[in-house]
Structure formats: structure tokens, C-alpha cells
Amino acid sequence: MEGRYLALSFDREAVLFGAATHDVGQAVHVSELSGPGSAHEDTGQALLLSRGVCPDLARFAATHASWTRSDAGLEDLLVSLADKIWKNKRVPDLEDLIVARLSEATGQPAWEEFIALDEVLSRIGDRADERLAFQASFPIHS
């Protein structure tokens, strides 16, 4: 993002932190490691806050599935996108929101921004099976 969107203002470190920690609550709600559920979201935020993580960073644990909120910032959208694309799950509505933000920042047509984003997401998604197989190689014990 930084290389292509020099005019785009976002907190890179916050996005990296959010992408790395957004599912931390699954350590408590172990069933959500391999199945659906949202209990880990608020639990994750509370866990991070209890460990002294600032609220601006801890929020990603609670907001990574709430990208449709009208107050979702670009960082929130990028963390949500990272949550999806690492397993090669494409969410057109989420991608459209990000494309709109990118187009607004660059002045380029949305279709150009979509093509550029699609290339990046495809490259990341192409290795999803490998990542998921690695994750599945560690059995879950409750």
C-alpha cells in the first residue's frame, strides 16, 4: 500500500498490529479457531486492554468483523481485508469500500484501483492453501 499510494494517509503500524492480533480472543474461545463465532471479538479487545495495549490498537480485535460500520476507518478496513484474504476469502463489498477510498485518495478511476488491488489480493490469496494446511497441522485441544 505504501509503495503505490504515497498520498494515502494511514497508520501502517496500527494495521500490522491489528492484522497480527485481531483474533487473539480465540485463545479464550478455542472453538472459534476452527468454527464460526464472534465471542472472541470483545474478549480479544478486553484481553489486549488488560495487558496495557492502547485502545486505538486493541479495537481491531473487536472491529475486524464490523467493516460495514459507517465510522470504519481505512485501518479498520485493511485489517478486515487481511483477516479475509489470508484464507483467500474475497468479500466484494469490503473490497469495494477500500477501492473507493483508494480512488478518492489518488484521483484514479475506481476500476484502475480495483485492478491494482485485485493483483495484490490474488497474489496473497494464492498461498492460502499452504497457510491453512500449516494451521490445520496443529490440532486444537479445548
C-alpha positions in Angstrom: 0.0 0.0 0.0 2.7 2.4 0.9 4.6 2.0 -2.3 1.6 2.6 -4.6 -0.3 5.1 -2.5 2.1 7.8 -1.4 -0.7 10.3 -0.9 -2.7 7.9 1.2 -2.6 8.6 4.9 -2.9 5.6 7.1 -1.2 4.1 10.2 0.9 1.3 8.8 2.0 0.1 12.3 -1.6 0.0 13.5 -2.7 -2.1 10.5 0.2 -4.5 11.1 -0.6 -4.8 14.8 -4.4 -5.3 14.0 -3.7 -7.9 11.4 -1.5 -9.8 13.8 -3.7 -9.6 16.9 -7.3 -9.3 15.7 -8.2 -12.9 16.6 -6.3 -13.0 20.0 -9.7 -13.7 21.7 -9.8 -17.1 20.1 -7.2 -18.2 22.7 -10.2 -18.0 25.1 -12.9 -19.1 22.7 -11.0 -22.0 21.3 -14.0 -23.4 19.3 -13.8 -20.3 17.2 -10.4 -21.3 15.9 -12.0 -23.8 13.6 -15.6 -22.8 13.6 -17.8 -19.7 13.4 -18.4 -17.3 16.2 -17.9 -13.8 17.3 -17.4 -14.2 21.1 -13.7 -13.8 20.5 -14.1 -10.2 19.3 -15.0 -8.4 22.5 -12.9 -10.9 24.6 -9.9 -10.2 22.4 -10.2 -6.4 22.9 -10.6 -6.8 26.6 -7.6 -9.1 26.8 -5.4 -6.6 24.9 -6.6 -3.7 27.1 -5.9 -5.7 30.2 -2.4 -6.2 29.0 -1.8 -2.5 28.6 -2.4 -2.2 24.8 -3.8 1.2 23.9 -7.4 1.3 22.9 -6.6 2.5 19.4 -4.8 -0.7 18.8 -6.9 -3.1 20.9 -10.0 -2.0 18.9 -9.1 -4.2 15.9 -9.9 -7.3 17.9 -13.4 -6.1 18.3 -13.9 -4.3 14.9 -12.3 -6.7 12.4 -15.7 -8.1 11.6 -17.5 -4.8 11.7 -16.2 -3.2 8.5 -19.7 -2.2 7.4 -19.9 0.4 10.2 -20.1 3.9 8.8 -17.3 5.1 11.1 -14.8 2.3 10.0 -11.5 3.9 9.1 -9.1 2.8 6.5 -7.0 0.9 9.0 -10.1 -1.0 10.2 -11.0 -1.9 6.6 -7.4 -3.1 5.9 -7.4 -5.3 9.0 -10.7 -6.7 7.9 -9.4 -7.3 4.5 -6.3 -9.0 5.9 -8.5 -11.3 8.0 -10.3 -12.4 4.9 -7.6 -12.6 2.2 -5.1 -14.7 4.2 -7.5 -17.6 3.6 -8.4 -16.4 0.1 -11.9 -15.3 1.0 -12.9 -12.5 -1.3 -15.6 -10.1 0.0 -16.6 -7.8 -2.8 -18.4 -5.3 -0.7 -15.4 -4.9 1.6 -13.1 -4.6 -1.4 -15.4 -2.0 -3.0 -15.1 0.2 0.1 -11.4 0.0 0.0 -11.3 0.7 -3.7 -13.5 3.7 -3.2 -11.1 5.1 -0.5 -8.1 4.4 -2.8 -9.7 6.0 -5.8 -10.6 9.1 -3.7 -7.0 9.4 -2.4 -5.4 9.0 -5.8 -7.9 10.6 -8.1 -7.7 7.5 -10.3 -10.8 5.7 -11.6 -12.2 3.0 -9.3 -11.7 0.4 -12.0 -7.9 1.1 -12.1 -7.7 0.9 -8.3 -9.7 -2.3 -8.4 -7.3 -3.9 -10.9 -4.3 -2.9 -8.8 -5.8 -4.2 -5.5 -7.0 -7.4 -7.2 -3.5 -8.2 -8.3 -2.2 -7.8 -4.7 -5.1 -9.8 -3.2 -4.7 -12.6 -5.8 -1.0 -12.9 -5.0 -1.7 -13.1 -1.3 -4.7 -15.5 -1.7 -2.7 -17.8 -4.0 -0.8 -19.1 -0.9 -3.9 -19.6 1.3 -4.0 -23.3 1.0 -0.4 -23.5 2.2 -1.2 -21.3 5.2 -4.4 -23.1 6.0 -2.7 -26.5 5.8 0.0 -25.3 8.2 -2.6 -24.0 10.6 -4.5 -27.3 10.4 -1.3 -29.3 11.2 -1.7 -28.1 14.8 -4.6 -29.9 16.5 -7.0 -27.9 18.6 -7.5 -29.1 22.2 -10.1 -27.4 24.3 
